[in-house]
Amino acid sequence: MADAVIVVALLLVAVAATAAVVTRDPVRQALVLSVLGVVLAVLFTVLQAPDVGLSQLAVGAALTPLLIMLSVRKVKRHARSKDGER
């Protein structure tokens, strides 16, 4: 039974990682990256590494996508302000 749970978790990681690579819009990519972080946290927990899973949940599912979204917002604002100067 435990092997089946590991296989399902690995398949979910593969699907989420593929979706993150295929997605082109940076905002949507950050959201998919967040889902990938959650799925990886589940995988680490299933593989009996809950401390790594908690770290992945904090960094991979919350902090990294937040920084990407803030960066995209800043770039878009900067591009709008440059367009207004012309």
KAKACOR-V591082 format. One record per residue. N is the residue number from 1. RES is the residue in one small letter. D_LAST is the distance of its C-alpha to the last C-alpha in Angstrom with 2 decimals. Layout:
n->N res->RES d_last->D_LAST
n->N res->RES d_last->D_LAST
This chain:
n->1 res->m d_last->63.83
n->2 res->a d_last->61.71
n->3 res->d d_last->60.86
n->4 res->a d_last->59.56
n->5 res->v d_last->57.24
n->6 res->i d_last->55.89
n->7 res->v d_last->55.35
n->8 res->v d_last->53.50
n->9 res->a d_last->51.29
n->10 res->l d_last->50.55
n->11 res->l d_last->49.72
n->12 res->l d_last->47.32
n->13 res->v d_last->45.61
n->14 res->a d_last->45.35
n->15 res->v d_last->43.87
n->16 res->a d_last->41.34
n->17 res->a d_last->40.31
n->18 res->t d_last->39.94
n->19 res->a d_last->37.81
n->20 res->a d_last->35.54
n->21 res->v d_last->35.14
n->22 res->v d_last->34.65
n->23 res->t d_last->32.04
n->24 res->r d_last->28.48
n->25 res->d d_last->26.40
n->26 res->p d_last->26.04
n->27 res->v d_last->26.94
n->28 res->r d_last->29.96
n->29 res->q d_last->30.86
n->30 res->a d_last->31.05
n->31 res->l d_last->33.36
n->32 res->v d_last->35.50
n->33 res->l d_last->35.65
n->34 res->s d_last->37.00
n->35 res->v d_last->39.65
n->36 res->l d_last->40.51
n->37 res->g d_last->41.02
n->38 res->v d_last->43.40
n->39 res->v d_last->45.30
n->40 res->l d_last->45.66
n->41 res->a d_last->46.96
n->42 res->v d_last->49.51
n->43 res->l d_last->50.51
n->44 res->f d_last->51.07
n->45 res->t d_last->53.14
n->46 res->v d_last->55.18
n->47 res->l d_last->55.79
n->48 res->q d_last->57.19
n->49 res->a d_last->54.43
n->50 res->p d_last->53.34
n->51 res->d d_last->51.91
n->52 res->v d_last->49.54
n->53 res->g d_last->48.77
n->54 res->l d_last->47.85
n->55 res->s d_last->45.60
n->56 res->q d_last->43.92
n->57 res->l d_last->43.52
n->58 res->a d_last->41.83
n->59 res->v d_last->39.55
n->60 res->g d_last->39.11
n->61 res->a d_last->39.02
n->62 res->a d_last->37.27
n->63 res->l d_last->35.48
n->64 res->t d_last->33.83
n->65 res->p d_last->32.33
n->66 res->l d_last->31.13
n->67 res->l d_last->29.34
n->68 res->i d_last->27.76
n->69 res->m d_last->26.55
n->70 res->l d_last->25.16
n->71 res->s d_last->23.34
n->72 res->v d_last->21.84
n->73 res->r d_last->20.77
n->74 res->k d_last->19.13
n->75 res->v d_last->17.25
n->76 res->k d_last->16.06
n->77 res->r d_last->14.96
n->78 res->h d_last->13.13
n->79 res->a d_last->11.35
n->80 res->r d_last->10.50
n->81 res->s d_last->9.25
n->82 res->k d_last->6.94
n->83 res->d d_last->5.68
n->84 res->g d_last->5.58
n->85 res->e d_last->3.80
n->86 res->r d_last->0.00
